[in-house]
Amino acid sequence: MIVKTEADLAGLKKIGKIVANCLQHMAKSMEPGMTTKELDDLGGAYLEKHGAKSGPKVTYNFPGFNCISLNHEAAHGVPSSKKIKKGDLINIDVSAEFGGYFADNGGSFIVPPGRKEDQRLLDVTKAALDAAIAAVKAQENINVIGYNIQKVATEHGYTVIENLGSHGVGKGLHEEPKFIAGYFDKNDKRKLREGHVITIEPFVSTGARFVDEEADGWTLVTGPEYRTAQFEHTMVVMKDRALIVTIPDFYA
C-alpha cells in the first residue's frame, strides 16, 4: 500500500494502536499454567472489543486469532492446549484489520524466571529491529533492512532465519513489497517509495538459519536445540525516516 491521503494515515494509526495495545495486553496477561489458546482468546476478545478483526483469520482462515509460538517454534504457532511454563520463550504475533486497514505487530517474551541467554537474544533482536528501522527512508534500497538486521545479529554471534522476512501491508495483510529478506541480499535492487507501508520483523536465532513447517500446516520450527526471537513493527516510509504506527499506550 502507498499512503496517499490523511485518511489513509489515520486509518493505519488507528489499527496500529489496536494491535500494539492488544500485544501488550496479551503479554501482561500470560502466566504459567495458561494454555496458548486461553491466551489467544484474550487477544481475540480484545480485538473484538475494539472493533477489529484478526488478520490471519480473515485472510488465511488461520485456526486462531493470533500466532503464538513457544521455544523452538519460530513463527505462526497455532493456539492450542499447550501450557505455558516458567522459563518459556514465547512469541506473540498480532495482526488485525479495522476500517479496511491492516497492521502487524509482534514481540518475544520470557515467562519468568527466564534465562540470561534468552534475555540477551531478545535484547539483540530488538537492537536489530531498531537498526533496520533507522535506515528506512524513501529511495533507499530495500536490502538495507536485511543488511542492518544481519549486521547486528552476526556481531553478537547469532544467525538470521533466512526463509522468514518482512513484507508490505496496509490494505491487506501481505502486500508489495513482498518478501523483504532479514539478511543482506545483494541481488535485491528494489527501492523504498515514499508512502510505502511495510513491516520490519527480524527473526534472530541462536544458530538456526531456516525453519520447517510442522504437520499442522502452520507452525514454523527450528531444531529443538535453538531459540529464535522476533520483534515487529508496521511503519510508513517517509522522505527521511520511518513513521511507526504500532506504538502501544503501555508496555507489559
Number of C-alpha atoms within 10 A of each C-alpha: 19 19 17 11 10 9 10 17 18 13 20 30 22 19 29 29 18 28 32 27 24 25 26 20 19 20 22 11 13 19 16 13 11 15 18 26 19 16 23 23 17 18 27 21 14 19 24 12 10 13 14 22 20 23 24 22 15 13 13 9 11 17 14 20 27 29 23 26 25 25 19 22 27 30 26 21 26 25 22 15 11 14 17 19 18 14 16 20 26 27 26 28 25 30 29 30 29 22 13 14 24 28 35 29 27 24 22 25 22 20 18 13 10 14 13 9 11 18 16 12 23 23 12 22 29 23 18 29 25 18 19 25 24 14 17 24 23 19 15 18 16 23 22 25 28 27 20 23 31 24 18 23 23 13 10 12 12 21 23 29 25 18 15 21 19 23 21 25 26 29 19 17 20 22 15 16 20 13 14 26 27 29 25 19 15 10 7 13 9 13 15 21 19 20 21 23 31 29 26 30 32 33 29 32 26 20 17 20 17 17 19 14 14 13 8 9 10 16 20 21 24 23 13 9 10 15 22 33 32 26 24 22 23 31 29 29 25 19 15 14 16 23 17 18 26 26 18 17 10 9 12 12
